[in-house]
């Protein structure tokens, strides 16, 4: 009888273990083989313009000689390139990567297997460091799917595939080391930490679970002294990323919820004074004017403990929860005020239309691009250009910032003229102009037909002999 009980106990333990644990994979080969066609290598280029002083010294600030000899400064430019990774989510060639991989890129080249494709940005979000790009082709591709990152547990096996140091097609494995990490890199952070080897060039690549589902986007590493991977990498969770990606694909921009409060942590001392059982929630430091929070009667000094049914354990959780909630939704807040729990209901606003967002929105740097074949320098027109010159809001094109005396356009066009068409096709941006003009020269065409808006805001057509 005792022997039977021992056998029964052993079987119960064995059954329990088999249900609550997963075997160590003997190999990742089958998984890697299945997923590799969906992971891409991304390379980008941009022109960096600098001015080189030809003198072996510099004039002091304000010196009249500095102004006199400024024309002797030699403008130089170089092509800067960067490498990253990405993964295909739709068979028509939509690729996900990090915003910092493609930000300010003039040209984006995506390599899938042994083929390369030009790509363009559909939408980007610098606040979560996500970008959606699309390959310019009619080819069909093998997409991957997102998994439920909330089910990923510390200790689970994960596989990273990417383009470290430009080597391409590199597979590494590891485990989830931690969840809910904030490292001060982006505005909305809830990183998955992993010890899978991630290096420079892995940015934007996928972090897979053993079912072959994307549970994270590899974004950052801790690498003291740029020594490479030391087993501390961070990935954006798939659940948070999916919501942003859907918006970027649908709208080309994000639509985040907005509450309109500035918050700070609830310290142990503050919790003690407020008679809270423990430090939790988000302390409202100030309330924005005309914000949803102000309209609902939320005041400085309130402690938000719950938002739309979600417990706010720490201050850092509130921005993520608010941002991921649908704009216009009626939400209930549980607030600790005067040592009592009260409720407030409000209609959530949109962050991107708020004054708060406009004040903190990163400015896009408009880089000058040299159109060497025409001996001119141009930049993309801005919303400020359109507004100040009273142009149609849908106007696209480039503004001339320099014209060389050797240019075929010299004495025909002026600085601040805007080129809007080449051979009667719209000019979208500086890169588009460069590509169109270079193709015309390559074809050996003899005449260039430009449509411009001159500095007097008059539309004109200009035929120019180029060969």
C-alpha positions as CSV (number, residue, x, y, z in Angstrom):
1,X,0.0,0.0,0.0
2,X,2.9,2.4,0.9
3,X,4.6,1.5,-2.4
4,X,1.3,2.3,-4.3
5,X,1.0,5.7,-2.5
6,X,4.6,6.6,-3.4
7,X,4.0,5.7,-7.1
8,X,0.7,7.8,-7.0
9,X,2.5,10.7,-5.4
10,X,5.3,10.6,-8.0
11,X,2.8,10.5,-10.9
12,X,0.9,13.5,-9.4
13,X,4.2,15.5,-9.2
14,X,5.2,14.5,-12.7
15,X,1.8,15.5,-14.1
16,X,1.9,18.9,-12.3
17,X,5.4,19.5,-13.6
18,X,4.5,18.7,-17.2
19,X,1.6,21.1,-17.1
20,X,3.4,24.0,-15.6
21,X,6.7,23.9,-17.3
22,X,8.0,23.7,-20.9
23,X,10.9,21.5,-22.1
24,X,14.1,23.1,-23.0
25,X,14.2,23.3,-26.8
26,X,16.6,20.9,-28.4
27,X,17.1,23.3,-31.3
28,X,15.8,26.5,-32.7
29,X,16.5,25.5,-36.3
30,X,13.0,24.7,-37.4
31,X,11.7,28.0,-35.9
32,X,14.5,30.0,-37.4
33,X,14.0,28.5,-40.8
34,X,10.3,29.4,-40.7
35,X,10.8,33.0,-39.5
36,X,13.9,34.1,-41.4
37,X,12.1,35.0,-44.7
38,X,9.9,37.5,-42.7
39,X,12.9,39.4,-41.1
40,X,14.5,42.1,-43.2
41,X,17.7,44.1,-43.2
42,X,17.3,47.9,-43.5
43,X,19.9,50.4,-44.7
44,X,19.4,54.1,-44.9
45,X,21.4,57.1,-46.2
46,X,21.2,60.8,-45.6
47,X,23.3,63.8,-46.6
48,X,25.1,65.7,-43.9
49,X,26.3,69.2,-44.9
50,X,29.0,71.0,-43.0
51,X,31.1,74.1,-43.6
52,X,34.9,73.8,-43.5
53,X,37.1,76.8,-42.6
54,X,40.0,77.0,-45.1
55,X,42.1,79.1,-42.7
56,X,44.3,77.5,-40.0
57,X,42.6,79.8,-37.5
58,X,39.1,81.2,-36.6
59,X,38.1,84.8,-36.3
60,X,36.7,85.8,-32.9
61,X,32.9,86.2,-32.6
62,X,31.8,89.6,-33.9
63,X,35.0,90.2,-35.8
64,X,34.5,92.2,-39.1
65,X,37.0,89.9,-40.7
66,X,34.7,86.9,-40.1
67,X,32.0,88.5,-42.2
68,X,34.5,89.7,-44.8
69,X,35.9,86.2,-45.3
70,X,32.8,84.1,-44.8
71,X,32.6,83.3,-48.5
72,X,35.9,81.4,-48.2
73,X,34.3,78.8,-45.9
74,X,34.0,75.6,-48.0
75,X,30.7,73.8,-47.8
76,X,31.2,70.1,-47.8
77,X,28.8,67.2,-47.6
78,X,29.0,63.5,-46.9
79,X,26.7,60.5,-47.0
80,X,25.9,59.1,-43.6
81,X,24.4,55.6,-43.5
82,X,22.9,53.5,-40.8
83,X,21.8,49.9,-40.5
84,X,18.9,48.3,-38.8
85,X,16.4,45.4,-38.8
86,X,12.7,45.0,-39.4
87,X,10.0,42.5,-39.9
88,X,7.1,42.0,-42.4
89,X,3.6,42.1,-41.1
90,X,1.6,42.2,-44.4
91,X,2.2,40.2,-47.6
92,X,2.2,43.5,-49.6
93,X,5.5,44.5,-48.0
94,X,4.6,46.5,-44.9
95,X,7.6,46.4,-42.6
96,X,7.9,47.4,-38.9
97,X,11.1,48.9,-37.5
98,X,12.3,51.5,-35.0
99,X,11.8,55.2,-35.8
100,X,15.5,55.9,-35.0
101,X,16.5,53.5,-37.8
102,X,14.8,55.5,-40.5
103,X,14.4,59.0,-39.0
104,X,15.6,61.8,-41.5
105,X,16.5,59.1,-44.1
106,X,16.7,60.3,-47.7
107,X,16.8,56.7,-49.1
108,X,15.6,53.5,-47.4
109,X,16.7,50.2,-48.8
110,X,15.1,46.9,-47.5
111,X,16.8,43.6,-48.2
112,X,14.7,40.4,-48.1
113,X,16.8,37.4,-48.7
114,X,18.9,38.2,-51.8
115,X,16.6,40.9,-53.1
116,X,16.6,44.6,-52.4
117,X,13.7,47.1,-52.5
118,X,13.3,50.8,-52.1
119,X,10.9,51.7,-49.3
120,X,9.1,54.8,-48.0
121,X,7.8,55.7,-44.6
122,X,4.0,55.3,-44.0
123,X,4.1,56.7,-40.5
124,X,6.4,57.1,-37.6
125,X,6.1,57.6,-33.8
126,X,9.2,59.0,-32.1
127,X,7.5,58.8,-28.7
128,X,7.5,55.0,-28.8
129,X,10.3,54.7,-31.4
130,X,8.2,52.8,-33.9
131,X,8.1,53.3,-37.7
132,X,6.0,51.7,-40.4
133,X,7.6,51.5,-43.9
134,X,6.4,49.9,-47.2
135,X,8.5,48.3,-49.8
136,X,7.9,49.8,-53.3
137,X,7.1,46.6,-55.1
138,X,4.2,44.3,-56.2
139,X,6.0,41.2,-54.9
140,X,4.3,39.1,-52.2
141,X,6.0,38.3,-48.9
142,X,5.7,36.0,-45.9
143,X,4.3,38.0,-42.9
144,X,4.6,37.2,-39.2
145,X,2.0,37.8,-36.6
146,X,2.0,39.5,-33.2
147,X,1.5,37.4,-30.1
148,X,0.0,38.5,-26.7
149,X,3.0,40.0,-24.9
150,X,1.0,40.2,-21.7
151,X,1.3,36.4,-21.4
152,X,5.1,36.5,-21.8
153,X,6.6,35.6,-18.4
154,X,10.0,36.1,-16.9
155,X,12.0,33.0,-17.7
156,X,10.3,32.3,-21.0
157,X,12.5,31.4,-24.0
158,X,12.7,34.0,-26.8
159,X,14.5,34.3,-30.1
160,X,15.8,37.4,-31.7
161,X,16.5,37.7,-35.5
162,X,18.2,40.7,-37.0
163,X,21.1,42.5,-38.8
164,X,23.8,43.1,-36.2
165,X,26.8,45.0,-37.5
166,X,25.4,44.6,-41.0
167,X,25.9,40.8,-41.0
168,X,22.2,40.1,-41.7
169,X,20.1,37.0,-40.9
170,X,21.5,36.5,-37.4
171,X,19.6,34.4,-34.9
172,X,20.2,34.6,-31.1
173,X,18.2,33.1,-28.2
174,X,17.8,33.8,-24.6
175,X,15.1,34.3,-22.0
176,X,12.9,37.1,-20.8
177,X,14.9,38.6,-17.9
178,X,12.4,41.1,-16.6
179,X,9.2,43.0,-17.5
180,X,7.9,46.6,-17.2
181,X,11.4,48.2,-17.5
182,X,11.7,52.0,-17.8
183,X,15.2,53.2,-18.9
184,X,14.4,56.8,-19.8
185,X,14.8,56.3,-23.6
186,X,11.3,57.1,-24.8
187,X,8.1,58.9,-23.5
188,X,6.1,55.7,-23.2
189,X,8.1,52.8,-21.8
190,X,7.2,49.3,-20.6
191,X,10.1,47.4,-22.0
192,X,10.7,43.6,-22.0
193,X,14.2,42.9,-20.9
194,X,16.0,39.9,-22.5
195,X,19.4,38.3,-22.4
196,X,19.2,37.2,-26.0
197,X,22.3,38.8,-27.7
198,X,21.3,42.1,-29.3
199,X,23.8,44.4,-30.9
200,X,24.1,47.5,-33.1
201,X,21.9,46.8,-36.2
202,X,19.4,44.6,-34.3
203,X,17.2,47.7,-33.7
204,X,13.8,47.3,-35.1
205,X,14.1,43.5,-35.4
206,X,11.5,41.1,-33.9
207,X,11.7,39.2,-30.6
208,X,9.8,35.9,-31.0
209,X,8.3,33.5,-28.6
210,X,8.6,29.7,-29.3
211,X,5.3,29.8,-31.2
212,X,6.9,32.1,-33.8
213,X,4.9,35.1,-32.7
214,X,6.4,38.6,-32.3
215,X,6.1,39.6,-28.7
216,X,8.5,42.5,-28.9
217,X,10.5,45.0,-31.1
218,X,14.2,45.0,-30.2
219,X,15.1,48.6,-29.5
220,X,18.0,49.2,-27.1
221,X,20.8,47.7,-25.2
222,X,22.9,48.6,-22.2
223,X,26.5,48.5,-23.5
224,X,29.1,50.2,-21.3
225,X,31.8,51.8,-23.4
226,X,30.1,50.6,-26.6
227,X,31.4,47.1,-25.8
228,X,28.5,45.4,-27.5
229,X,26.0,43.0,-26.0
230,X,26.4,42.2,-22.4
231,X,23.1,40.4,-22.2
232,X,20.9,43.3,-21.3
233,X,18.6,44.2,-24.2
234,X,15.2,45.8,-24.3
235,X,12.2,45.3,-26.6
236,X,8.9,47.2,-27.0
237,X,6.0,44.9,-26.0
238,X,3.9,43.7,-28.9
239,X,0.6,44.7,-27.3
240,X,1.7,48.4,-26.8
241,X,3.3,48.5,-30.3
242,X,0.3,46.9,-32.1
243,X,-2.0,49.8,-31.2
244,X,0.4,52.4,-32.4
245,X,1.2,50.4,-35.6
246,X,-2.6,50.1,-36.5
247,X,-2.9,53.9,-36.1
248,X,0.1,54.6,-38.2
249,X,-1.1,52.3,-41.0
250,X,-4.7,53.7,-40.9
251,X,-4.0,57.4,-40.3
252,X,-0.3,58.0,-40.9
253,X,-0.1,59.3,-37.3
254,X,-1.0,58.5,-33.8
255,X,-4.2,59.3,-31.9
256,X,-3.4,59.0,-28.2
257,X,-5.6,59.6,-25.3
258,X,-5.0,62.8,-23.3
259,X,-5.9,63.6,-19.7
260,X,-4.1,66.9,-19.2
261,X,-2.3,66.5,-15.9
262,X,1.4,66.7,-14.9
263,X,2.2,64.0,-12.4
264,X,4.9,62.9,-10.0
265,X,5.6,59.8,-7.9
266,X,3.9,59.2,-4.6
267,X,6.8,58.8,-2.1
268,X,6.7,56.9,1.1
269,X,6.5,60.2,3.0
270,X,3.6,61.6,0.9
271,X,1.7,58.3,1.3
272,X,2.2,58.5,5.1
273,X,0.8,62.1,5.2
274,X,-2.1,61.2,2.9
275,X,-2.9,58.1,5.0
276,X,-2.5,55.7,2.1
277,X,-1.6,52.1,3.0
278,X,1.4,52.2,0.7
279,X,3.0,54.5,-1.9
280,X,0.9,54.0,-5.1
281,X,-0.8,56.0,-7.8
282,X,0.1,59.2,-9.6
283,X,0.2,62.5,-7.7
284,X,-1.3,65.3,-9.7
285,X,1.2,68.2,-9.6
286,X,-0.8,70.5,-11.9
287,X,-3.8,70.5,-14.2
288,X,-3.8,71.8,-17.8
289,X,-6.1,74.7,-18.7
290,X,-9.2,73.5,-20.6
291,X,-8.0,69.9,-20.4
292,X,-10.4,67.0,-19.8
293,X,-9.0,66.7,-16.3
294,X,-9.8,70.4,-15.5
295,X,-13.3,70.0,-17.0
296,X,-13.9,67.0,-14.8
297,X,-12.8,68.8,-11.6
298,X,-9.5,67.1,-11.0
299,X,-7.3,69.2,-8.8
300,X,-3.6,69.5,-8.0
301,X,-2.9,67.3,-5.0
302,X,-5.2,64.5,-6.1
303,X,-3.8,61.0,-6.3
304,X,-5.0,59.0,-9.2
305,X,-5.3,55.3,-8.1
306,X,-7.4,53.9,-10.9
307,X,-8.0,54.8,-14.5
308,X,-10.7,53.2,-16.6
309,X,-10.7,50.1,-14.3
310,X,-6.9,49.7,-14.4
311,X,-5.0,50.0,-11.1
312,X,-2.3,52.6,-11.2
313,X,0.4,51.0,-9.0
314,X,3.1,53.5,-10.0
315,X,3.2,57.0,-11.5
316,X,4.9,55.7,-14.7
317,X,1.9,53.4,-15.5
318,X,-0.6,56.2,-15.9
319,X,0.9,57.8,-19.1
320,X,1.0,54.4,-20.9
321,X,-2.6,53.5,-19.8
322,X,-4.0,56.9,-20.9
323,X,-2.2,57.0,-24.2
324,X,-3.5,53.5,-25.2
325,X,-7.1,54.4,-24.4
326,X,-9.4,55.4,-27.3
327,X,-9.8,59.1,-27.8
328,X,-13.3,60.3,-26.9
329,X,-14.0,57.4,-24.5
330,X,-15.9,58.1,-21.3
331,X,-13.6,56.9,-18.5
332,X,-13.9,56.7,-14.7
333,X,-11.1,57.7,-12.4
334,X,-10.7,56.7,-8.8
335,X,-9.0,59.5,-6.9
336,X,-7.6,59.9,-3.4
337,X,-8.5,63.3,-2.1
338,X,-8.5,64.6,1.5
339,X,-7.9,61.0,2.7
340,X,-11.0,59.8,0.9
341,X,-11.6,57.8,-2.2
342,X,-13.8,59.6,-4.8
343,X,-14.8,59.0,-8.4
344,X,-14.6,61.3,-11.4
345,X,-15.8,60.7,-15.0
346,X,-14.5,62.5,-18.1
347,X,-14.3,62.3,-21.8
348,X,-10.7,61.6,-22.9
349,X,-9.1,64.1,-25.3
350,X,-6.5,63.6,-28.0
351,X,-2.9,64.3,-27.1
352,X,-1.8,65.3,-30.6
353,X,-4.2,68.3,-30.7
354,X,-3.4,69.6,-27.2
355,X,-1.2,72.6,-26.4
356,X,0.9,70.3,-24.3
357,X,1.8,68.2,-27.3
358,X,2.6,71.2,-29.5
359,X,5.0,72.5,-26.9
360,X,6.9,69.2,-26.6
361,X,6.6,67.9,-30.2
362,X,10.1,67.4,-31.5
363,X,11.0,69.7,-34.4
364,X,11.7,68.1,-37.7
365,X,15.0,69.2,-39.0
366,X,14.7,70.1,-42.7
367,X,18.1,69.2,-44.3
368,X,19.4,70.9,-47.4
369,X,20.1,68.6,-50.3
370,X,22.5,69.3,-53.1
371,X,21.1,68.5,-56.6
372,X,24.5,68.1,-58.1
373,X,23.3,67.7,-61.7
374,X,21.6,71.1,-61.5
375,X,24.2,72.7,-59.3
376,X,21.5,73.9,-56.8
377,X,20.8,73.2,-53.1
378,X,17.2,72.7,-52.0
379,X,15.1,71.9,-48.9
380,X,11.6,70.6,-48.5
381,X,8.9,73.3,-48.0
382,X,7.4,73.5,-44.6
383,X,4.0,74.3,-43.2
384,X,5.5,77.7,-42.2
385,X,6.4,78.3,-45.9
386,X,2.9,77.4,-47.0
387,X,1.3,79.7,-44.3
388,X,3.6,82.7,-44.8
389,X,3.3,82.6,-48.6
390,X,-0.4,81.8,-48.6
391,X,0.0,78.7,-50.7
392,X,-2.5,75.9,-51.1
393,X,-2.2,73.6,-48.1
394,X,-1.7,70.6,-50.4
395,X,1.3,72.1,-52.1
396,X,4.4,69.9,-52.3
397,X,7.8,70.7,-53.6
398,X,11.2,72.1,-52.7
399,X,12.5,75.5,-52.0
400,X,15.8,76.7,-53.6
401,X,18.4,77.8,-51.0
402,X,21.5,78.0,-53.2
403,X,22.2,78.4,-56.9
404,X,25.7,78.0,-58.3
405,X,27.0,80.4,-61.1
406,X,27.6,77.1,-63.1
407,X,24.0,76.0,-62.8
408,X,21.9,75.8,-66.0
409,X,19.3,77.6,-63.8
410,X,21.5,80.5,-63.0
411,X,19.8,83.8,-63.9
412,X,16.6,81.9,-64.6
413,X,15.6,81.0,-61.1
414,X,16.2,82.7,-57.7
415,X,16.7,81.7,-54.2
416,X,13.3,81.0,-52.4
417,X,11.7,80.0,-55.7
418,X,9.8,76.7,-55.2
419,X,10.0,73.8,-57.7
420,X,6.7,72.0,-57.7
421,X,6.8,69.9,-60.9
422,X,9.4,68.3,-63.2
423,X,8.3,67.3,-66.7
424,X,4.7,68.1,-65.4
425,X,4.9,65.4,-62.6
426,X,4.6,66.5,-59.0
427,X,7.7,66.9,-56.8
428,X,7.0,65.3,-53.4
429,X,10.2,66.2,-51.6
430,X,14.0,66.8,-52.1
431,X,14.8,63.1,-52.6
432,X,12.0,62.9,-55.2
433,X,13.4,65.9,-57.1
434,X,16.9,64.4,-57.1
435,X,15.7,61.1,-58.4
436,X,13.6,62.6,-61.2
437,X,16.4,65.0,-62.3
438,X,19.1,62.2,-62.2
439,X,16.9,60.0,-64.3
440,X,16.3,62.7,-66.9
441,X,20.1,63.2,-67.2
442,X,20.7,59.5,-67.5
443,X,18.2,59.2,-70.3
444,X,20.1,61.9,-72.2
445,X,17.1,64.2,-72.5
446,X,18.0,67.7,-73.7
447,X,15.3,69.8,-72.1
448,X,14.1,70.1,-68.5
449,X,10.6,71.4,-68.0
450,X,10.1,72.9,-64.5
451,X,6.9,74.2,-62.9
452,X,7.8,76.7,-60.2
453,X,6.2,79.2,-57.8
454,X,8.5,82.2,-57.8
455,X,9.3,84.4,-54.9
456,X,6.4,86.6,-55.8
457,X,4.1,83.5,-55.4
458,X,3.4,83.3,-59.2
459,X,3.2,80.0,-60.9
460,X,5.4,79.7,-64.0
461,X,6.7,77.1,-66.4
462,X,10.4,77.1,-67.3
463,X,12.1,75.1,-70.1
464,X,15.8,74.7,-69.6
465,X,18.4,73.3,-72.0
466,X,20.5,70.8,-70.0
467,X,22.5,68.9,-72.7
